[in-house]
C-alpha cells in the first residue's frame, strides 16, 4: 500500500493537536477561519502569519460552525476535510485542525499558542481571544487586510458567469 503524502501528517484532530503543538518549533503562531475557496489573499495572509514565528497552526471552522457564520445556505462549498487538505499542502501551514464552536476561544485555551493572528478587518481589542492569549503572556495581532480578495465575492462572480 502506498504511503500517504506528508501533507496528511499535518491534518490532525483537535485532541491530537494538543499533543503536536508542544512538539512544534517555537514560537507557534495561530490563526483560524473558514478558508472555503482558497485565493491569493488567503495564501498571502498565511505566509505573513507564518513569517511571524517558526510554526503556524491553522484552525478551520467545521462545516457546521461555518454554516452558523451566515455566509449563505450552501456554504462552505468545500467540506472541512477538503479545506484542510488544501491548507495542509501550503508550505506556510505546520498543522491544520478544526473547531466546532462559533469562535476558536476554547481551542486557543487548549493549545496556548505564542501569538494569535487575524486579518486586518478585525479589531483585536474587541476579541475575547486577545484577552485570553495575553492572560498567559502571548500576543495578539492583526495583519493588514489584503484588499481585492473575498471568497464571498468570488463565489458571486462565478455564479454570475463572469
N, C-alpha and C positions, 0 to 999 in steps of 0.2 A: 504494500500500500504506500502511495506517495505521501511524503511529509507535507503538511500544510505550510504555506508561505509564512515567513516570520511576522508579517503584519497581523496575523491572527493571534500571535502571542501578546499583542498589545491590547486586545479586547478582553476585558475581564469583568466578572460580576462585581457587584458592589462589595460583597464580602471579601472577595479576593483582592480588590483594590486596596483595602485597608492594609493587607499584608505587603502588597507590591510597592506601595508608595514609600514605605520605610526603606526599601532597597534601592530606590531611585537616587541618582546623584542630586545633591542639593546645590542651590535652592530649588524647591519644587514650586512651579507656577501652576495655577489652577484657573480654568475658565469653563464656561458652560454655555449651552444653547441648544437649539433645535438642529441647526445646520442641515436643513431639509434638502435644498438643491445647492450644492456647494458651488460657489462662484469665486472670482478673483478677490473680491472684498474679504471673504472668509479666509482665503488662503493667506492673504497679506496680513490680516489681523492675527492669525495663528502663528505665523512666522515671527511677527513682532513680539507676541506674547512669549514664545519660546526663547527669544533672544534676551529676555529679562532674567533667565535662570539656566540651570543645567538640565531641567526636565519640565515637560508640560503634560499635565493631566487634563484631558478634555472630558467633561461630564455632559452627556446628552440627555435631554428630556426624553423620557419614554414616549411611545406613541400616545398613550393615554394622557400624560402630562402635556404633551404638545397640543393635543386637541383642546384642552382646557384653556389654552392661551388665546383662543378665539381668532385664529388666522384664517378660518374657513372650515366648513364641514368635511372637506375632503383632504385636509392637511393633517399630518405631513403626507407628502406624495410618496416619499421613500420611507420604508419601515425602519424601525430602530436598528436592526442588525445591518441593513444595507447602509444606513447613515454611518454607523460605527465602522464598518469595513472601509468606506471611502476615507474617513478621517484617519484611521489607523495606517492607511497607505501613505499618508503625508509624513515626510521626514520630521516635521516640527512636533508631531504628537508622540509622546513617550508611552502614554497609557490612555485608553478610552474606556469609560464606564457609563452607567446610567443612573438617573434618579427619577422617581415617580411622583415626587411632591411638586407643588407649584414653584418652589424655589429650591436651590441646592443647599440651603442652610444646614440641614441635618448631615448631608454628605460632607460639607466643609468641616463641620464639627468632628466627624469621624476621621477624616483624612489629615486635617491640620496642615494644609499647605503653607509654605512660607509667604506666598503672595497670591492674591486673587486678582484677576483682571477681567474687566468688562469693556465693551465698546464705548466710545465717547458719547453715545446717546444716553448713557446712564449717569445720574448724579450719585456718585459713590457715597456721599454723605447721607443719603436717604435710605441706603440699603442695610438691612439687618446683618447681611453677610459681612459688611465692613466692620461693624461693631464687634462681631464675633471674632474675626481674624485679628483685629487689633487687640482684643482682650487677651490673646495668648502671645502677643509680640510680633505678629505677622503684619503685612502691609496689604493695602487695597489700592488699586489704581485703575484709571480709565485710559485706554489707548485712543488716539484720535480716530474718529469715525471715518471710514473710507467711503467718501461720497460717490454716488452714482451706482451703488450696488444694493440690491434688495431682492430677496427671494420672492417676496410677495409681488413686487413689480415685474420680476422676470416671469413668474407664473402667469400674470395678467397679460403680458406681452405675447407669450406663447399661445395662450387661449384666444387672443385676438387675431392670431395668424400673422403676426408681424415678425 
